[in-house]
Amino acid sequence: MCERTARPIGAESLVALLEGGLDRVLLIDSRPFVEYNACHILEAVNVNCSKLMKRRLQQDKIQISELLQHSAKRK
């Protein structure tokens, strides 16, 4: 698995990535499940996490794989 850092992107960048093929993109929706369930992008995966975890991810203090493992353990 290729480790990459996570970063917020704008709507236009997301559209370009999705048009390039979903095999290249893992779209993580980190909103609470109720918000995700009300409206989300098809193929998005809901991984609810704390603000602290989101901040650590954006600061490259943790990797995506760690976030997913942490989320999977809670479920």
C-alpha positions in Angstrom: 0.0 0.0 0.0 1.3 3.4 -0.9 1.5 5.8 2.1 0.5 9.4 1.3 -0.3 12.3 3.4 -3.9 13.6 3.7 -4.8 17.1 2.9 -8.0 19.0 2.4 -8.7 19.9 -1.2 -11.2 22.1 -3.0 -14.2 21.0 -4.9 -12.6 21.5 -8.3 -9.6 19.3 -7.4 -11.9 16.6 -6.0 -13.9 16.6 -9.3 -10.6 16.2 -11.3 -9.5 13.3 -9.1 -12.8 11.5 -9.3 -12.9 11.9 -13.1 -9.5 10.4 -13.3 -10.9 7.1 -11.9 -11.9 5.9 -8.5 -9.2 3.2 -8.5 -6.8 6.1 -7.7 -8.8 7.7 -4.9 -9.8 6.8 -1.4 -12.4 9.4 -0.4 -12.8 9.6 3.4 -15.8 11.5 4.8 -15.0 12.2 8.4 -18.3 13.8 9.3 -20.6 12.2 11.9 -22.5 9.3 10.5 -25.9 11.1 10.5 -24.5 13.9 8.3 -22.7 11.4 6.1 -25.9 9.3 5.7 -28.0 12.4 4.9 -25.8 13.3 1.9 -22.4 12.1 0.7 -20.4 11.5 -2.4 -20.9 8.1 -3.9 -18.1 5.7 -3.0 -17.0 7.8 0.0 -16.1 5.9 3.1 -17.3 7.2 6.4 -14.6 7.3 9.0 -15.7 9.4 11.9 -12.8 10.6 14.0 -12.1 13.3 16.6 -11.0 16.8 15.8 -7.6 15.9 17.4 -7.2 13.0 15.0 -8.1 15.2 12.0 -5.6 17.8 13.1 -2.8 15.2 13.6 -3.6 13.8 10.1 -3.4 17.3 8.5 -0.1 18.0 10.3 1.4 14.7 9.0 1.7 13.3 12.6 -0.2 10.2 11.7 -0.8 8.3 8.4 -4.1 7.4 6.8 -3.6 3.7 7.6 -3.3 4.6 11.3 -6.6 6.5 11.1 -8.3 3.6 9.4 -6.9 1.0 11.9 -8.1 3.2 14.8 -11.6 3.5 13.3 -11.8 -0.2 12.6 -10.9 -1.1 16.2 -13.8 1.1 17.5 -16.3 -0.7 15.3 
